[in-house]
């Protein structure tokens, strides 16, 4: 599928401008000791050279100094600079947190210039995150504080981009014109060139090709006067407008001029535009050449994206495994410490009151033992659940790698998206004892679809929930059904053509009844062939059911019904969950 949006490159241009504007606010020095002024100048230099680690350490020191000396200006200024540093590193959430902390420390009336810059930075941050309503709100606040003419020009430029991105076309045009007039008055040709490029993008959306061409050419002329490299965005806009006017040769020249300066993502769009222009002009040979170049870049970007996502998933798995071991060790230590304290208490109490109230000692001892057994049962249940999730994730990661290596890009994308959602559900639910039936159904549907995409031979599945079942209000233990479904897929349907799995959920008073059916070879036939497989997940599930029943919050009945005949092969698993 080819990219259809000719303005894809241009839309990133506003974000780039906003990020640049963010880095300019930290050099303002309020009346303060010379050492503080030098520190902020050093931070500015470190950020300019992208030495974020040293800059962040220095800013954290300044924050501590401000807190110790109750200096709100110093702390507020340092928090604002730290927000800019984090935003330059792509950590938008942490950057926003530091900006808001800075606004709490700096009074708007006492430090209007500082606060206006922070408002502008927060607006820029929201614009990056496509939160255009919040971006507009903060940029208007920044403009209301009467910033300097230079800062006002930057804020108007950013605001015009926000209006254009959010579809407020009349406001965008008005703000563009106001910013251009201010840029001309200040003789700021660099910002003026950016504004003309943004305006060309605006007129492209309006399909006013002459105006789009005029403004793009003005931008290129200004950049040439400043001896700056040609703008890929501007040349792309100009080429597209010329092509729409059937000036194919001129449009193609613009695209070709932009290619040497383009990033990989930008080249992808430019090659597609060259393909379209040559196709419309009748140059079929060149059109084929450029669509092949486009496909090569698209494949490279897709492969890179896959690798990044798999690396992220692997990192999440490793982090989860480390956390599991830490929790398990901490829980073991807690249990051992608690047992030692309870035993010491029992021995001391027994020596003191054994002769006087032996009956009370006996009752106390029995109560303590019952309490210990319940705590052990709860901890054992938690250990089993924590072990189950990494086992499932490890198997799924192997499936992801095998599927990607098949080089089927369309199904790989669907597989990776569903797998990402499945991993998120597993990680989010792993800390819960119970989840809603609706969440369990979503997890099972994702899991079965992934197995279906990867199965050879293929199988079908069906999930049916009767109307009487309240999916959102009904709760079941986390990951209760997945191991059974996994056995049905991996062992029940192994090597079977026209395989089928059916899940039926029904309600009987306070009982949830679950049927898991497959048309595999059946339990008895599989056993007779000495091919019985017993998965680690199923063992854990049986132990979990025992522990859940011991805890008494829910009662689960498990029954395996084997059809086991040649006429009607397959296995049915019946579960009844009583709340």
Secondary structure, 3 states (H helix, E strand, C coil): CCCCCCCHHHHHHHHHHHHHHHCCHHHCCCCCCHHHHHHHHHHHHHHHCCCHHHHHHHHHHHHHHHHHCCCHHHHHHHHHHHHHHHHHCCCHHHHHHHHHHHHHHCCCCCCHHHHHHHHHHHHHHHHHCCCHHHHHHHHHHHHHCCCCHHHHHHHHHHHHHHHHHCCCHHHHHHHHHHHHHHHHHHCCHHHHHHHHHHHHHHHHHCCCHHHHHHHHHHHHHHHHHCCCCCCHHHHHHHHHHHHHCCCHHHHHHHHHHHHCCCCHHHHHHHHHHHHHHHHHCCCHHHHHHHHHHHHHHHHHHHHHHHHHHHHHHHHHHHHHHHHHHHHHHHHHHHHHHHHHHHHHHHHHHHHHHCCCCHHHHHHHHHHHHHHHHHHHHHHHHHHHHHHHHHHHHHHHHHHHHHHHHCCCHHHHHHHHHHHHHHHHHHHHHCCCCEEEHHHHHHHHHHHHHHHHHHCCCCEEEEEEECCCCCCCCCEEECCCCHHHHHHHHHHHCCCCCCEEEEEEEEEECCEEEEEEEECCCCHHHHHHCCCCCCCHHHHHHHHHHHHHHHHCCCEEEEEEEECCCCCCCCEEEEEEEEC
